[in-house]
Amino acid sequence: PNFRRRYEFGGHVDGAFSASFNHNSTELAVGQGNGDIKIWQLETLQELIDRGCVWLQAGYFETHGSEETVAALAEACKRSR
């Protein structure tokens, strides 16, 4: 299989060892190596697309994204209008 990282959550000092979504997938609870649990607020797909479209218009991806990423996001921005 070809595995690719889709998201990265920083802020886990001792690593993350388990994760679970809440009932409507708006929060992610992550069990850390030190025994703490960190709760992450998740955005909807539309919120992520909207933010990406703003970054695309601002030129952020000229130095921070692959051609594939820029093309896929540009297409998603067209469809979400």
PDB file with one MODEL, atoms N, CA, C and O in Angstrom:
MODEL        1
ATOM      1  N   PRO A   1       0.823  -1.200   0.000  1.00  0.00           N
ATOM      2  CA  PRO A   1       0.000   0.000   0.000  1.00  0.00           C
ATOM      3  C   PRO A   1       0.864   1.260   0.000  1.00  0.00           C
ATOM      4  O   PRO A   1       1.987   1.264   0.504  1.00  0.00           O
ATOM      5  N   ASN A   2       0.320   2.307  -0.567  1.00  0.00           N
ATOM      6  CA  ASN A   2       1.002   3.592  -0.597  1.00  0.00           C
ATOM      7  C   ASN A   2       0.326   4.510   0.419  1.00  0.00           C
ATOM      8  O   ASN A   2      -0.758   5.033   0.159  1.00  0.00           O
ATOM      9  N   PHE A   3       0.957   4.707   1.567  1.00  0.00           N
ATOM     10  CA  PHE A   3       0.388   5.533   2.620  1.00  0.00           C
ATOM     11  C   PHE A   3       0.918   6.950   2.500  1.00  0.00           C
ATOM     12  O   PHE A   3       2.112   7.165   2.292  1.00  0.00           O
ATOM     13  N   ARG A   4       0.009   7.923   2.635  1.00  0.00           N
ATOM     14  CA  ARG A   4       0.404   9.328   2.618  1.00  0.00           C
ATOM     15  C   ARG A   4      -0.205  10.019   3.828  1.00  0.00           C
ATOM     16  O   ARG A   4      -1.344   9.745   4.207  1.00  0.00           O
ATOM     17  N   ARG A   5       0.559  10.908   4.424  1.00  0.00           N
ATOM     18  CA  ARG A   5       0.041  11.680   5.544  1.00  0.00           C
ATOM     19  C   ARG A   5      -0.947  12.702   4.998  1.00  0.00           C
ATOM     20  O   ARG A   5      -0.632  13.434   4.060  1.00  0.00           O
ATOM     21  N   ARG A   6      -2.129  12.754   5.578  1.00  0.00           N
ATOM     22  CA  ARG A   6      -3.143  13.711   5.120  1.00  0.00           C
ATOM     23  C   ARG A   6      -3.228  14.898   6.052  1.00  0.00           C
ATOM     24  O   ARG A   6      -3.468  16.020   5.605  1.00  0.00           O
ATOM     25  N   TYR A   7      -3.037  14.672   7.329  1.00  0.00           N
ATOM     26  CA  TYR A   7      -3.114  15.746   8.312  1.00  0.00           C
ATOM     27  C   TYR A   7      -2.020  15.546   9.337  1.00  0.00           C
ATOM     28  O   TYR A   7      -1.584  14.422   9.583  1.00  0.00           O
ATOM     29  N   GLU A   8      -1.580  16.637   9.934  1.00  0.00           N
ATOM     30  CA  GLU A   8      -0.606  16.542  11.011  1.00  0.00           C
ATOM     31  C   GLU A   8      -1.074  17.437  12.146  1.00  0.00           C
ATOM     32  O   GLU A   8      -1.333  18.626  11.955  1.00  0.00           O
ATOM     33  N   PHE A   9      -1.176  16.854  13.316  1.00  0.00           N
ATOM     34  CA  PHE A   9      -1.555  17.602  14.503  1.00  0.00           C
ATOM     35  C   PHE A   9      -0.308  17.759  15.361  1.00  0.00           C
ATOM     36  O   PHE A   9       0.243  16.768  15.839  1.00  0.00           O
ATOM     37  N   GLY A  10       0.134  18.969  15.558  1.00  0.00           N
ATOM     38  CA  GLY A  10       1.303  19.224  16.396  1.00  0.00           C
ATOM     39  C   GLY A  10       0.885  19.362  17.852  1.00  0.00           C
ATOM     40  O   GLY A  10      -0.300  19.309  18.180  1.00  0.00           O
ATOM     41  N   GLY A  11       1.865  19.538  18.710  1.00  0.00           N
ATOM     42  CA  GLY A  11       1.558  19.814  20.106  1.00  0.00           C
ATOM     43  C   GLY A  11       1.527  18.601  21.009  1.00  0.00           C
ATOM     44  O   GLY A  11       1.127  18.717  22.167  1.00  0.00           O
ATOM     45  N   HIS A  12       1.929  17.457  20.530  1.00  0.00           N
ATOM     46  CA  HIS A  12       1.959  16.257  21.368  1.00  0.00           C
ATOM     47  C   HIS A  12       3.396  16.005  21.804  1.00  0.00           C
ATOM     48  O   HIS A  12       4.219  15.522  21.027  1.00  0.00           O
ATOM     49  N   VAL A  13       3.684  16.339  23.061  1.00  0.00           N
ATOM     50  CA  VAL A  13       5.050  16.266  23.569  1.00  0.00           C
ATOM     51  C   VAL A  13       5.595  14.845  23.534  1.00  0.00           C
ATOM     52  O   VAL A  13       6.714  14.625  23.073  1.00  0.00           O
ATOM     53  N   ASP A  14       4.829  13.891  24.009  1.00  0.00           N
ATOM     54  CA  ASP A  14       5.292  12.504  24.096  1.00  0.00           C
ATOM     55  C   ASP A  14       4.694  11.608  23.023  1.00  0.00           C
ATOM     56  O   ASP A  14       4.637  10.391  23.201  1.00  0.00           O
ATOM     57  N   GLY A  15       4.255  12.173  21.933  1.00  0.00           N
ATOM     58  CA  GLY A  15       3.665  11.393  20.859  1.00  0.00           C
ATOM     59  C   GLY A  15       2.192  11.116  21.110  1.00  0.00           C
ATOM     60  O   GLY A  15       1.684  11.305  22.215  1.00  0.00           O
ATOM     61  N   ALA A  16       1.527  10.671  20.074  1.00  0.00           N
ATOM     62  CA  ALA A  16       0.105  10.337  20.149  1.00  0.00           C
ATOM     63  C   ALA A  16      -0.049   8.846  19.877  1.00  0.00           C
ATOM     64  O   ALA A  16       0.527   8.315  18.927  1.00  0.00           O
ATOM     65  N   PHE A  17      -0.835   8.174  20.723  1.00  0.00           N
ATOM     66  CA  PHE A  17      -0.942   6.729  20.611  1.00  0.00           C
ATOM     67  C   PHE A  17      -2.340   6.223  20.299  1.00  0.00           C
ATOM     68  O   PHE A  17      -2.503   5.056  19.944  1.00  0.00           O
ATOM     69  N   SER A  18      -3.339   7.062  20.422  1.00  0.00           N
ATOM     70  CA  SER A  18      -4.694   6.655  20.061  1.00  0.00           C
ATOM     71  C   SER A  18      -5.495   7.896  19.696  1.00  0.00           C
ATOM     72  O   SER A  18      -5.180   9.007  20.122  1.00  0.00           O
ATOM     73  N   ALA A  19      -6.529   7.686  18.905  1.00  0.00           N
ATOM     74  CA  ALA A  19      -7.377   8.805  18.491  1.00  0.00           C
ATOM     75  C   ALA A  19      -8.791   8.299  18.258  1.00  0.00           C
ATOM     76  O   ALA A  19      -8.998   7.166  17.822  1.00  0.00           O
ATOM     77  N   SER A  20      -9.762   9.160  18.556  1.00  0.00           N
ATOM     78  CA  SER A  20     -11.159   8.794  18.359  1.00  0.00           C
ATOM     79  C   SER A  20     -11.977  10.052  18.069  1.00  0.00           C
ATOM     80  O   SER A  20     -11.806  11.080  18.724  1.00  0.00           O
ATOM     81  N   PHE A  21     -12.867   9.958  17.079  1.00  0.00           N
ATOM     82  CA  PHE A  21     -13.756  11.061  16.732  1.00  0.00           C
ATOM     83  C   PHE A  21     -14.988  11.042  17.632  1.00  0.00           C
ATOM     84  O   PHE A  21     -15.387   9.987  18.125  1.00  0.00           O
ATOM     85  N   ASN A  22     -15.587  12.216  17.844  1.00  0.00           N
ATOM     86  CA  ASN A  22     -16.858  12.258  18.558  1.00  0.00           C
ATOM     87  C   ASN A  22     -17.977  11.824  17.608  1.00  0.00           C
ATOM     88  O   ASN A  22     -17.715  11.496  16.450  1.00  0.00           O
ATOM     89  N   HIS A  23     -19.216  11.820  18.091  1.00  0.00           N
ATOM     90  CA  HIS A  23     -20.344  11.258  17.336  1.00  0.00           C
ATOM     91  C   HIS A  23     -20.601  11.939  15.994  1.00  0.00           C
ATOM     92  O   HIS A  23     -21.095  11.288  15.073  1.00  0.00           O
ATOM     93  N   ASN A  24     -20.284  13.223  15.852  1.00  0.00           N
ATOM     94  CA  ASN A  24     -20.539  13.891  14.566  1.00  0.00           C
ATOM     95  C   ASN A  24     -19.260  14.382  13.885  1.00  0.00           C
ATOM     96  O   ASN A  24     -19.307  15.243  13.006  1.00  0.00           O
ATOM     97  N   SER A  25     -18.129  13.831  14.293  1.00  0.00           N
ATOM     98  CA  SER A  25     -16.821  14.088  13.660  1.00  0.00           C
ATOM     99  C   SER A  25     -16.406  15.556  13.675  1.00  0.00           C
ATOM    100  O   SER A  25     -15.727  16.015  12.757  1.00  0.00           O
ATOM    101  N   THR A  26     -16.806  16.295  14.706  1.00  0.00           N
ATOM    102  CA  THR A  26     -16.377  17.689  14.820  1.00  0.00           C
ATOM    103  C   THR A  26     -15.228  17.856  15.801  1.00  0.00           C
ATOM    104  O   THR A  26     -14.608  18.917  15.866  1.00  0.00           O
ATOM    105  N   GLU A  27     -14.942  16.800  16.568  1.00  0.00           N
ATOM    106  CA  GLU A  27     -13.825  16.821  17.514  1.00  0.00           C
ATOM    107  C   GLU A  27     -13.065  15.504  17.425  1.00  0.00           C
ATOM    108  O   GLU A  27     -13.635  14.455  17.124  1.00  0.00           O
ATOM    109  N   LEU A  28     -11.773  15.584  17.692  1.00  0.00           N
ATOM    110  CA  LEU A  28     -10.917  14.403  17.700  1.00  0.00           C
ATOM    111  C   LEU A  28     -10.190  14.373  19.035  1.00  0.00           C
ATOM    112  O   LEU A  28      -9.471  15.314  19.371  1.00  0.00           O
ATOM    113  N   ALA A  29     -10.370  13.300  19.798  1.00  0.00           N
ATOM    114  CA  ALA A  29      -9.659  13.120  21.057  1.00  0.00           C
ATOM    115  C   ALA A  29      -8.416  12.281  20.775  1.00  0.00           C
ATOM    116  O   ALA A  29      -8.503  11.213  20.170  1.00  0.00           O
ATOM    117  N   VAL A  30      -7.260  12.773  21.220  1.00  0.00           N
ATOM    118  CA  VAL A  30      -5.998  12.087  20.958  1.00  0.00           C
ATOM    119  C   VAL A  30      -5.332  11.768  22.288  1.00  0.00           C
ATOM    120  O   VAL A  30      -5.081  12.662  23.096  1.00  0.00           O
ATOM    121  N   GLY A  31      -5.043  10.467  22.513  1.00  0.00           N
ATOM    122  CA  GLY A  31      -4.338  10.036  23.710  1.00  0.00           C
ATOM    123  C   GLY A  31      -2.843  10.213  23.522  1.00  0.00           C
ATOM    124  O   GLY A  31      -2.257   9.707  22.565  1.00  0.00           O
ATOM    125  N   GLN A  32      -2.226  10.950  24.465  1.00  0.00           N
ATOM    126  CA  GLN A  32      -0.796  11.240  24.373  1.00  0.00           C
ATOM    127  C   GLN A  32       0.014  10.245  25.197  1.00  0.00           C
ATOM    128  O   GLN A  32      -0.521   9.559  26.068  1.00  0.00           O
ATOM    129  N   GLY A  33       1.286  10.179  24.914  1.00  0.00           N
ATOM    130  CA  GLY A  33       2.180   9.268  25.613  1.00  0.00           C
ATOM    131  C   GLY A  33       2.299   9.537  27.097  1.00  0.00           C
ATOM    132  O   GLY A  33       2.614   8.622  27.859  1.00  0.00           O
ATOM    133  N   ASN A  34       2.058  10.766  27.534  1.00  0.00           N
ATOM    134  CA  ASN A  34       2.164  11.098  28.957  1.00  0.00           C
ATOM    135  C   ASN A  34       0.859  10.845  29.717  1.00  0.00           C
ATOM    136  O   ASN A  34       0.764  11.165  30.901  1.00  0.00           O
ATOM    137  N   GLY A  35      -0.149  10.271  29.045  1.00  0.00           N
ATOM    138  CA  GLY A  35      -1.421   9.960  29.681  1.00  0.00           C
ATOM    139  C   GLY A  35      -2.487  11.024  29.517  1.00  0.00           C
ATOM    140  O   GLY A  35      -3.653  10.781  29.828  1.00  0.00           O
ATOM    141  N   ASP A  36      -2.110  12.196  29.036  1.00  0.00           N
ATOM    142  CA  ASP A  36      -3.089  13.258  28.803  1.00  0.00           C
ATOM    143  C   ASP A  36      -3.893  12.980  27.539  1.00  0.00           C
ATOM    144  O   ASP A  36      -3.478  12.206  26.677  1.00  0.00           O
ATOM    145  N   ILE A  37      -5.041  13.621  27.448  1.00  0.00           N
ATOM    146  CA  ILE A  37      -5.871  13.554  26.246  1.00  0.00           C
ATOM    147  C   ILE A  37      -6.029  14.971  25.720  1.00  0.00           C
ATOM    148  O   ILE A  37      -6.381  15.882  26.468  1.00  0.00           O
ATOM    149  N   LYS A  38      -5.772  15.153  24.442  1.00  0.00           N
ATOM    150  CA  LYS A  38      -5.922  16.465  23.809  1.00  0.00           C
ATOM    151  C   LYS A  38      -7.129  16.397  22.882  1.00  0.00           C
ATOM    152  O   LYS A  38      -7.277  15.447  22.112  1.00  0.00           O
ATOM    153  N   ILE A  39      -7.995  17.412  22.959  1.00  0.00           N
ATOM    154  CA  ILE A  39      -9.189  17.490  22.120  1.00  0.00           C
ATOM    155  C   ILE A  39      -8.942  18.521  21.027  1.00  0.00           C
ATOM    156  O   ILE A  39      -8.602  19.669  21.311  1.00  0.00           O
ATOM    157  N   TRP A  40      -9.114  18.106  19.781  1.00  0.00           N
ATOM    158  CA  TRP A  40      -8.935  18.992  18.632  1.00  0.00           C
ATOM    159  C   TRP A  40     -10.292  19.311  18.030  1.00  0.00           C
ATOM    160  O   TRP A  40     -11.099  18.410  17.806  1.00  0.00           O
ATOM    161  N   GLN A  41     -10.552  20.592  17.766  1.00  0.00           N
ATOM    162  CA  GLN A  41     -11.756  21.022  17.061  1.00  0.00           C
ATOM    163  C   GLN A  41     -11.485  20.887  15.568  1.00  0.00           C
ATOM    164  O   GLN A  41     -10.494  21.425  15.073  1.00  0.00           O
ATOM    165  N   LEU A  42     -12.335  20.190  14.855  1.00  0.00           N
ATOM    166  CA  LEU A  42     -12.127  19.951  13.431  1.00  0.00           C
ATOM    167  C   LEU A  42     -13.046  20.832  12.601  1.00  0.00           C
ATOM    168  O   LEU A  42     -14.166  21.146  13.005  1.00  0.00           O
ATOM    169  N   GLU A  43     -12.559  21.219  11.453  1.00  0.00           N
ATOM    170  CA  GLU A  43     -13.344  22.035  10.541  1.00  0.00           C
ATOM    171  C   GLU A  43     -14.087  21.136   9.559  1.00  0.00           C
ATOM    172  O   GLU A  43     -13.696  19.992   9.326  1.00  0.00           O
ATOM    173  N   THR A  44     -15.153  21.667   8.995  1.00  0.00           N
ATOM    174  CA  THR A  44     -15.851  20.925   7.955  1.00  0.00           C
ATOM    175  C   THR A  44     -15.036  21.006   6.669  1.00  0.00           C
ATOM    176  O   THR A  44     -14.152  21.853   6.535  1.00  0.00           O
ATOM    177  N   LEU A  45     -15.335  20.136   5.745  1.00  0.00           N
ATOM    178  CA  LEU A  45     -14.639  20.149   4.460  1.00  0.00           C
ATOM    179  C   LEU A  45     -14.814  21.496   3.774  1.00  0.00           C
ATOM    180  O   LEU A  45     -13.862  22.024   3.200  1.00  0.00           O
ATOM    181  N   GLN A  46     -16.013  22.056   3.826  1.00  0.00           N
ATOM    182  CA  GLN A  46     -16.243  23.347   3.167  1.00  0.00           C
ATOM    183  C   GLN A  46     -15.408  24.449   3.810  1.00  0.00           C
ATOM    184  O   GLN A  46     -14.892  25.320   3.110  1.00  0.00           O
ATOM    185  N   GLU A  47     -15.269  24.421   5.137  1.00  0.00           N
ATOM    186  CA  GLU A  47     -14.437  25.420   5.818  1.00  0.00           C
ATOM    187  C   GLU A  47     -12.980  25.302   5.387  1.00  0.00           C
ATOM    188  O   GLU A  47     -12.302  26.312   5.196  1.00  0.00           O
ATOM    189  N   LEU A  48     -12.497  24.069   5.234  1.00  0.00           N
ATOM    190  CA  LEU A  48     -11.118  23.860   4.778  1.00  0.00           C
ATOM    191  C   LEU A  48     -10.934  24.341   3.345  1.00  0.00           C
ATOM    192  O   LEU A  48      -9.924  24.967   3.022  1.00  0.00           O
ATOM    193  N   ILE A  49     -11.909  24.050   2.484  1.00  0.00           N
ATOM    194  CA  ILE A  49     -11.831  24.509   1.090  1.00  0.00           C
ATOM    195  C   ILE A  49     -11.839  26.032   1.047  1.00  0.00           C
ATOM    196  O   ILE A  49     -11.053  26.639   0.320  1.00  0.00           O
ATOM    197  N   ASP A  50     -12.725  26.650   1.822  1.00  0.00           N
ATOM    198  CA  ASP A  50     -12.796  28.112   1.841  1.00  0.00           C
ATOM    199  C   ASP A  50     -11.466  28.723   2.268  1.00  0.00           C
ATOM    200  O   ASP A  50     -11.000  29.688   1.661  1.00  0.00           O
ATOM    201  N   ARG A  51     -10.856  28.167   3.307  1.00  0.00           N
ATOM    202  CA  ARG A  51      -9.564  28.686   3.768  1.00  0.00           C
ATOM    203  C   ARG A  51      -8.497  28.482   2.699  1.00  0.00           C
ATOM    204  O   ARG A  51      -7.689  29.376   2.448  1.00  0.00           O
ATOM    205  N   GLY A  52      -8.489  27.312   2.071  1.00  0.00           N
ATOM    206  CA  GLY A  52      -7.525  27.040   1.010  1.00  0.00           C
ATOM    207  C   GLY A  52      -7.682  27.987  -0.165  1.00  0.00           C
ATOM    208  O   GLY A  52      -6.689  28.399  -0.765  1.00  0.00           O
ATOM    209  N   CYS A  53      -8.925  28.340  -0.502  1.00  0.00           N
ATOM    210  CA  CYS A  53      -9.169  29.281  -1.610  1.00  0.00           C
ATOM    211  C   CYS A  53      -8.603  30.656  -1.287  1.00  0.00           C
ATOM    212  O   CYS A  53      -8.049  31.324  -2.161  1.00  0.00           O
ATOM    213  N   VAL A  54      -8.739  31.077  -0.041  1.00  0.00           N
ATOM    214  CA  VAL A  54      -8.156  32.360   0.381  1.00  0.00           C
ATOM    215  C   VAL A  54      -6.639  32.301   0.252  1.00  0.00           C
ATOM    216  O   VAL A  54      -6.018  33.236  -0.255  1.00  0.00           O
ATOM    217  N   TRP A  55      -6.045  31.207   0.709  1.00  0.00           N
ATOM    218  CA  TRP A  55      -4.584  31.060   0.605  1.00  0.00           C
ATOM    219  C   TRP A  55      -4.149  31.037  -0.854  1.00  0.00           C
ATOM    220  O   TRP A  55      -3.115  31.606  -1.205  1.00  0.00           O
ATOM    221  N   LEU A  56      -4.933  30.382  -1.702  1.00  0.00           N
ATOM    222  CA  LEU A  56      -4.606  30.304  -3.125  1.00  0.00           C
ATOM    223  C   LEU A  56      -4.616  31.704  -3.740  1.00  0.00           C
ATOM    224  O   LEU A  56      -3.702  32.063  -4.483  1.00  0.00           O
ATOM    225  N   GLN A  57      -5.636  32.484  -3.436  1.00  0.00           N
ATOM    226  CA  GLN A  57      -5.728  33.850  -3.963  1.00  0.00           C
ATOM    227  C   GLN A  57      -4.605  34.733  -3.436  1.00  0.00           C
ATOM    228  O   GLN A  57      -4.158  35.645  -4.133  1.00  0.00           O
ATOM    229  N   ALA A  58      -4.145  34.478  -2.220  1.00  0.00           N
ATOM    230  CA  ALA A  58      -3.090  35.288  -1.612  1.00  0.00           C
ATOM    231  C   ALA A  58      -1.696  34.900  -2.105  1.00  0.00           C
ATOM    232  O   ALA A  58      -0.715  35.566  -1.775  1.00  0.00           O
ATOM    233  N   GLY A  59      -1.603  33.830  -2.888  1.00  0.00           N
ATOM    234  CA  GLY A  59      -0.310  33.408  -3.416  1.00  0.00           C
ATOM    235  C   GLY A  59       0.510  32.540  -2.480  1.00  0.00           C
ATOM    236  O   GLY A  59       1.685  32.285  -2.747  1.00  0.00           O
ATOM    237  N   TYR A  60      -0.093  32.077  -1.378  1.00  0.00           N
ATOM    238  CA  TYR A  60       0.635  31.265  -0.397  1.00  0.00           C
ATOM    239  C   TYR A  60       1.252  30.020  -1.021  1.00  0.00           C
ATOM    240  O   TYR A  60       2.375  29.649  -0.680  1.00  0.00           O
ATOM    241  N   PHE A  61       0.533  29.377  -1.927  1.00  0.00           N
ATOM    242  CA  PHE A  61       0.999  28.103  -2.470  1.00  0.00           C
ATOM    243  C   PHE A  61       2.092  28.253  -3.520  1.00  0.00           C
ATOM    244  O   PHE A  61       2.642  27.253  -3.982  1.00  0.00           O
ATOM    245  N   GLU A  62       2.416  29.484  -3.903  1.00  0.00           N
ATOM    246  CA  GLU A  62       3.518  29.685  -4.844  1.00  0.00           C
ATOM    247  C   GLU A  62       4.829  29.182  -4.250  1.00  0.00           C
ATOM    248  O   GLU A  62       5.715  28.734  -4.978  1.00  0.00           O
ATOM    249  N   THR A  63       4.950  29.258  -2.932  1.00  0.00           N
ATOM    250  CA  THR A  63       6.169  28.784  -2.271  1.00  0.00           C
ATOM    251  C   THR A  63       5.917  27.645  -1.296  1.00  0.00           C
ATOM    252  O   THR A  63       6.869  27.103  -0.733  1.00  0.00           O
ATOM    253  N   HIS A  64       4.661  27.269  -1.080  1.00  0.00           N
ATOM    254  CA  HIS A  64       4.348  26.269  -0.062  1.00  0.00           C
ATOM    255  C   HIS A  64       3.492  25.113  -0.561  1.00  0.00           C
ATOM    256  O   HIS A  64       2.827  24.466   0.248  1.00  0.00           O
ATOM    257  N   GLY A  65       3.482  24.832  -1.838  1.00  0.00           N
ATOM    258  CA  GLY A  65       2.621  23.743  -2.297  1.00  0.00           C
ATOM    259  C   GLY A  65       3.102  23.132  -3.590  1.00  0.00           C
ATOM    260  O   GLY A  65       3.773  23.780  -4.393  1.00  0.00           O
ATOM    261  N   SER A  66       2.751  21.879  -3.780  1.00  0.00           N
ATOM    262  CA  SER A  66       3.110  21.190  -5.016  1.00  0.00           C
ATOM    263  C   SER A  66       2.136  21.593  -6.117  1.00  0.00           C
ATOM    264  O   SER A  66       1.064  22.134  -5.845  1.00  0.00           O
ATOM    265  N   GLU A  67       2.516  21.328  -7.343  1.00  0.00           N
ATOM    266  CA  GLU A  67       1.629  21.625  -8.474  1.00  0.00           C
ATOM    267  C   GLU A  67       0.323  20.848  -8.355  1.00  0.00           C
ATOM    268  O   GLU A  67      -0.743  21.361  -8.694  1.00  0.00           O
ATOM    269  N   GLU A  68       0.409  19.591  -7.865  1.00  0.00           N
ATOM    270  CA  GLU A  68      -0.793  18.770  -7.679  1.00  0.00           C
ATOM    271  C   GLU A  68      -1.743  19.417  -6.673  1.00  0.00           C
ATOM    272  O   GLU A  68      -2.952  19.480  -6.899  1.00  0.00           O
ATOM    273  N   THR A  69      -1.185  19.897  -5.565  1.00  0.00           N
ATOM    274  CA  THR A  69      -1.998  20.532  -4.530  1.00  0.00           C
ATOM    275  C   THR A  69      -2.691  21.775  -5.067  1.00  0.00           C
ATOM    276  O   THR A  69      -3.887  21.972  -4.852  1.00  0.00           O
ATOM    277  N   VAL A  70      -1.936  22.609  -5.765  1.00  0.00           N
ATOM    278  CA  VAL A  70      -2.493  23.850  -6.309  1.00  0.00           C
ATOM    279  C   VAL A  70      -3.598  23.550  -7.313  1.00  0.00           C
ATOM    280  O   VAL A  70      -4.647  24.195  -7.290  1.00  0.00           O
ATOM    281  N   ALA A  71      -3.376  22.577  -8.194  1.00  0.00           N
ATOM    282  CA  ALA A  71      -4.379  22.229  -9.209  1.00  0.00           C
ATOM    283  C   ALA A  71      -5.646  21.674  -8.560  1.00  0.00           C
ATOM    284  O   ALA A  71      -6.754  22.048  -8.946  1.00  0.00           O
ATOM    285  N   ALA A  72      -5.491  20.792  -7.586  1.00  0.00           N
ATOM    286  CA  ALA A  72      -6.654  20.203  -6.911  1.00  0.00           C
ATOM    287  C   ALA A  72      -7.435  21.264  -6.147  1.00  0.00           C
ATOM    288  O   ALA A  72      -8.666  21.270  -6.166  1.00  0.00           O
ATOM    289  N   LEU A  73      -6.727  22.153  -5.480  1.00  0.00           N
ATOM    290  CA  LEU A  73      -7.403  23.202  -4.728  1.00  0.00           C
ATOM    291  C   LEU A  73      -8.097  24.187  -5.660  1.00  0.00           C
ATOM    292  O   LEU A  73      -9.213  24.623  -5.378  1.00  0.00           O
ATOM    293  N   ALA A  74      -7.453  24.537  -6.757  1.00  0.00           N
ATOM    294  CA  ALA A  74      -8.072  25.452  -7.724  1.00  0.00           C
ATOM    295  C   ALA A  74      -9.376  24.857  -8.254  1.00  0.00           C
ATOM    296  O   ALA A  74     -10.367  25.570  -8.414  1.00  0.00           O
ATOM    297  N   GLU A  75      -9.376  23.563  -8.524  1.00  0.00           N
ATOM    298  CA  GLU A  75     -10.592  22.892  -9.000  1.00  0.00           C
ATOM    299  C   GLU A  75     -11.671  22.899  -7.913  1.00  0.00           C
ATOM    300  O   GLU A  75     -12.840  23.152  -8.203  1.00  0.00           O
ATOM    301  N   ALA A  76     -11.287  22.623  -6.672  1.00  0.00           N
ATOM    302  CA  ALA A  76     -12.249  22.634  -5.566  1.00  0.00           C
ATOM    303  C   ALA A  76     -12.834  24.027  -5.364  1.00  0.00           C
ATOM    304  O   ALA A  76     -14.016  24.167  -5.050  1.00  0.00           O
ATOM    305  N   CYS A  77     -12.013  25.051  -5.542  1.00  0.00           N
ATOM    306  CA  CYS A  77     -12.498  26.434  -5.398  1.00  0.00           C
ATOM    307  C   CYS A  77     -13.519  26.762  -6.481  1.00  0.00           C
ATOM    308  O   CYS A  77     -14.515  27.434  -6.212  1.00  0.00           O
ATOM    309  N   LYS A  78     -13.278  26.292  -7.705  1.00  0.00           N
ATOM    310  CA  LYS A  78     -14.229  26.528  -8.800  1.00  0.00           C
ATOM    311  C   LYS A  78     -15.577  25.880  -8.498  1.00  0.00           C
ATOM    312  O   LYS A  78     -16.626  26.483  -8.723  1.00  0.00           O
ATOM    313  N   ARG A  79     -15.542  24.640  -7.983  1.00  0.00           N
ATOM    314  CA  ARG A  79     -16.778  23.904  -7.709  1.00  0.00           C
ATOM    315  C   ARG A  79     -17.552  24.464  -6.528  1.00  0.00           C
ATOM    316  O   ARG A  79     -18.772  24.315  -6.462  1.00  0.00           O
ATOM    317  N   SER A  80     -16.858  25.107  -5.591  1.00  0.00           N
ATOM    318  CA  SER A  80     -17.541  25.564  -4.378  1.00  0.00           C
ATOM    319  C   SER A  80     -18.178  26.939  -4.531  1.00  0.00           C
ATOM    320  O   SER A  80     -18.817  27.424  -3.597  1.00  0.00           O
ATOM    321  N   ARG A  81     -18.020  27.568  -5.673  1.00  0.00           N
ATOM    322  CA  ARG A  81     -18.612  28.906  -5.883  1.00  0.00           C
ATOM    323  C   ARG A  81     -20.096  28.818  -6.093  1.00  0.00           C
ATOM    324  O   ARG A  81     -20.754  29.841  -6.284  1.00  0.00           O
TER     325      ARG A  81
ENDMDL
END
